[in-house]
Amino acid sequence: GLTFPRTIEFSDLARLTLPDVRAEDDPDAALVAWLDHEEAMFRRLERKIVAERLAVGFMHEGEADVEAFLTYSLGVQNRRKSRMGRALENHLAAVFRALNISFEAQAVTERGNKADFLFPGSDAYHESGFRVDRLTFLAAKSTCKDRWRQILPEAQRIWPKHLATLEPAISTTQTDQMKSERVQLVVPASIQSSYQREQRIGIMSLGEFIALVIDRDGALL
């Protein structure tokens, strides 16, 4: 129809319609493939919905309703931005589930802050006797800009903090700032080529991050 489904439904459909893409084979490639496919599906539906709305026009009592047009346009832009962030979280969760990794999404930590992903989960995090070096925090932001600082108050027991992003070619100044604040970037392997050579030394792929989590989880056995 001419309505947008929930993002989680769009994400599920993207994976369902790419049956040959498996996180077990290559988590970095799977994540990017799912996101690209979902983006293409979203844009096709968006063009249809927006075209229908534009055909109706923005008129009120015989005059062009500029405010209505601006409000609608802003809504289109905001939907694009918020949807990509949620899609990233949806597909990351699908990767972790496919690999049987223990995690909790939107886990509450201190002062009501929520962690996008907490490994192995909030019960372990809030257990005072649980070893801190076995806990892992992952934030997910499709783009960083200055918003990466928002993750610093989250999960105060865990340092460094890991941040998964799809943003290419983040400046050296910004990645240096992240390192100074003990933020470890996690960037899909295919996107890392957009970074400077010296930057890539300090960036993890999704596969490397998963290996770290599995190693920490295995140490609990």
C-alpha positions in Angstrom: 0.0 0.0 0.0 0.9 3.6 0.4 2.1 3.5 4.0 5.5 2.9 5.4 5.8 -0.4 7.4 7.7 -0.4 10.7 11.5 -0.3 10.2 11.9 -3.7 11.9 9.4 -5.2 9.3 11.4 -3.6 6.5 14.6 -5.0 7.9 13.1 -8.5 8.2 11.9 -8.3 4.6 15.4 -7.2 3.4 17.0 -10.3 4.9 14.2 -12.6 3.8 14.7 -11.5 0.2 18.4 -12.1 0.3 18.4 -15.8 1.3 21.9 -16.4 0.0 23.5 -13.8 2.3 24.6 -15.3 5.6 26.1 -13.6 8.6 27.8 -16.9 9.5 29.9 -16.6 6.3 30.9 -13.0 6.5 29.3 -10.7 9.1 30.7 -7.5 7.5 29.5 -8.3 4.0 26.1 -9.5 5.3 25.5 -6.3 7.3 26.3 -4.1 4.3 24.3 -6.2 1.8 21.2 -6.2 4.1 21.4 -2.4 4.6 22.0 -1.7 0.9 19.0 -3.9 0.0 16.8 -2.3 2.6 17.8 1.1 1.5 16.9 0.3 -2.2 13.5 -1.1 -1.2 12.8 1.9 1.0 13.6 4.4 -1.7 11.4 2.6 -4.2 8.5 2.8 -1.8 9.3 6.3 -0.8 9.2 7.5 -4.4 5.8 6.0 -4.9 4.4 7.4 -1.7 5.9 10.9 -2.1 4.9 11.0 -5.8 1.3 10.3 -4.8 1.3 13.0 -2.2 2.9 15.6 -4.6 0.2 14.7 -7.2 -2.5 15.8 -4.7 -0.7 19.1 -4.2 -0.4 21.5 -1.3 -3.3 23.9 -1.7 -5.5 25.5 1.0 -8.5 27.6 0.1 -7.1 28.1 -3.4 -3.6 29.2 -2.4 -0.3 27.3 -2.1 0.1 26.0 1.4 3.8 26.5 1.8 3.8 25.5 5.5 2.2 22.2 4.8 4.7 21.5 2.0 7.6 22.3 4.3 6.2 20.2 7.1 5.8 17.3 4.7 9.3 17.7 3.3 10.8 17.8 6.8 9.0 14.6 7.6 10.4 12.9 4.6 14.0 13.9 5.5 13.6 13.0 9.2 12.2 9.6 8.3 15.2 8.9 6.1 17.6 9.7 8.9 15.9 7.9 11.7 15.1 4.8 9.6 18.8 4.2 8.7 19.9 4.2 12.4 17.2 1.8 13.4 17.9 -0.4 10.4 21.6 -0.6 11.5 20.5 -1.8 14.9 18.1 -4.3 13.5 20.6 -5.9 11.2 23.4 -5.9 13.9 21.0 -7.8 16.1 20.3 -10.3 13.3 24.1 -10.9 12.9 24.5 -11.5 16.7 21.5 -13.9 16.7 22.8 -15.8 13.7 26.1 -16.4 15.5 24.4 -17.3 18.8 26.0 -14.5 20.7 24.5 -13.6 24.0 23.4 -9.9 24.1 20.7 -7.5 25.1 19.5 -4.6 23.0 18.5 -1.3 24.7 19.8 -2.5 28.0 19.3 -0.1 30.9 22.6 0.9 32.7 23.2 3.8 35.0 20.7 6.7 35.6 18.3 5.3 33.0 20.8 5.4 30.2 20.3 2.7 27.6 23.0 0.7 25.7 22.3 -0.2 22.1 23.9 -3.5 22.7 25.3 -5.0 25.9 27.1 -8.3 26.0 26.2 -10.7 27.6 23.4 -8.6 29.0 22.1 -6.3 31.8 21.9 -9.0 34.5 25.7 -9.6 34.2 26.3 -5.8 34.0 24.5 -5.1 37.2 26.1 -8.0 39.1 28.8 -6.5 41.1 30.9 -9.6 41.2 30.8 -10.1 37.4 34.3 -9.4 35.9 34.3 -6.1 34.0 36.7 -7.4 31.4 34.0 -9.9 30.3 31.5 -7.1 29.6 31.3 -5.4 26.2 29.3 -2.4 25.1 28.4 -1.5 21.5 26.7 1.7 20.4 25.3 1.9 16.8 25.1 5.2 14.9 24.8 5.2 11.1 26.6 8.6 11.2 28.8 9.9 13.9 29.6 13.6 13.5 29.6 15.0 17.1 26.9 12.6 18.2 29.5 10.0 19.2 30.0 11.8 22.5 26.5 10.8 23.5 27.7 7.3 24.2 30.2 8.4 26.8 27.8 8.4 29.8 26.4 5.0 28.8 27.6 1.8 30.5 30.1 3.5 32.8 31.6 0.1 34.0 32.8 -0.6 30.4 35.9 1.0 28.8 36.8 1.2 26.0 33.4 1.7 24.4 32.8 0.3 21.0 30.9 2.3 18.4 29.6 0.7 15.1 29.1 3.2 12.3 28.5 3.3 8.5 30.0 6.8 8.1 32.9 6.8 5.6 36.1 8.9 5.8 35.7 10.3 9.2 38.4 12.9 9.7 41.7 12.1 11.4 41.0 14.8 14.0 37.7 13.2 14.9 39.1 9.7 15.2 41.9 11.0 17.3 39.3 12.6 19.6 37.5 9.3 19.8 40.7 7.5 20.8 41.4 10.0 23.5 38.0 9.3 25.0 38.5 5.5 24.7 36.0 5.0 22.0 36.8 2.1 19.6 35.3 2.4 16.1 33.7 -0.7 14.5 33.4 -0.2 10.7 32.4 -2.8 8.1 35.5 -3.9 6.2 34.2 -2.6 2.8 33.9 1.0 4.2 37.3 1.1 5.9 39.0 1.8 2.6 37.6 5.3 2.8 39.8 6.0 5.8 43.4 7.1 5.9 45.9 4.2 6.2 47.0 5.3 9.7 43.4 5.5 10.9 42.6 2.0 9.8 45.1 0.6 12.2 42.9 1.6 15.1 39.5 0.5 13.6 37.9 -2.9 14.0 35.8 -4.7 11.5 32.5 -6.2 12.6 34.1 -9.7 12.3 36.9 -8.6 14.6 34.5 -7.2 17.1 32.5 -10.4 17.1 35.7 -12.4 17.6 36.4 -10.3 20.7 32.9 -10.8 22.1 33.0 -14.6 21.5 36.4 -14.8 23.2 35.1 -12.9 26.2 32.0 -15.1 26.3 34.1 -18.3 26.0 36.1 -17.2 29.0 33.0 -17.4 31.1 32.6 -21.1 30.6 
